């Protein structure tokens, strides 16, 4: 079977005379530059918690020394949310059958 015909490969022209070859090469990415982690997240169904977890994405655009402020803010919000859960009254306790024995 003959090979499939594909698009013809065109030669890459040399840079214009007088142009340094360095301009044709892309600069290397700075490994210390902020880069998004793109970690997928499943919503919890709790709007307050989801908003706090979405805030973690703000750290993607900050230098490492800026992460602490975001993490502390999210941690504070999650801690406050959990504390509020403890403050809510729960369902009434079922009646004790121990005192009703005859």
URFENUR-V127051 format. One record per residue. N is the residue number from 1. RES is the residue in three letters. OMEGA is omega as a letter, one per 20 degrees, with the letter a starting at -180 (999 if undefined). NEAR is the number of other C-alpha atoms within 8 Angstrom. Layout:
n: [N N]
res: [RES RES]
omega: [OMEGA OMEGA]
near: [NEAR NEAR]
//
This chain:
n: [1 2 3 4 5 6 7 8 9 10 11 12 13 14 15 16 17 18 19 20 21 22 23 24 25 26 27 28 29 30 31 32 33 34 35 36 37 38 39 40 41 42 43 44 45 46 47 48 49 50 51 52 53 54 55 56 57 58 59 60 61 62 63 64 65 66 67 68 69 70 71 72 73 74 75 76 77 78 79 80 81 82 83 84 85 86 87 88 89 90 91 92 93 94 95 96 97 98 99 100 101 102]
res: [UNK UNK UNK UNK UNK UNK UNK UNK UNK UNK UNK UNK UNK UNK UNK UNK UNK UNK UNK UNK UNK UNK UNK UNK UNK UNK UNK UNK UNK UNK UNK UNK UNK UNK UNK UNK UNK UNK UNK UNK UNK UNK UNK UNK UNK UNK UNK UNK UNK UNK UNK UNK UNK UNK UNK UNK UNK UNK UNK UNK UNK UNK UNK UNK UNK UNK UNK UNK UNK UNK UNK UNK UNK UNK UNK UNK UNK UNK UNK UNK UNK UNK UNK UNK UNK UNK UNK UNK UNK UNK UNK UNK UNK UNK UNK UNK UNK UNK UNK UNK UNK UNK]
omega: [a r a r a r a r r r r a r r a r r r a r a a a a r r r r r a r a r r r r a r r a r r a a r a a a r r r r r r r r r a a a a r a a r a a a r a r r r r r a r r r r r r r r r a a r r r r r r a r r a a a a r 999]
near: [2 3 4 4 4 4 4 4 4 4 4 4 4 4 8 5 4 4 7 7 7 5 7 7 6 5 4 4 5 5 4 5 7 9 6 7 5 4 4 4 4 4 6 7 5 7 7 7 10 11 8 11 9 8 10 11 9 9 11 10 9 10 10 7 6 9 10 8 7 12 9 8 8 12 8 8 9 10 8 8 10 8 8 8 7 7 6 6 5 4 4 4 4 4 4 6 6 5 5 6 5 2]
//
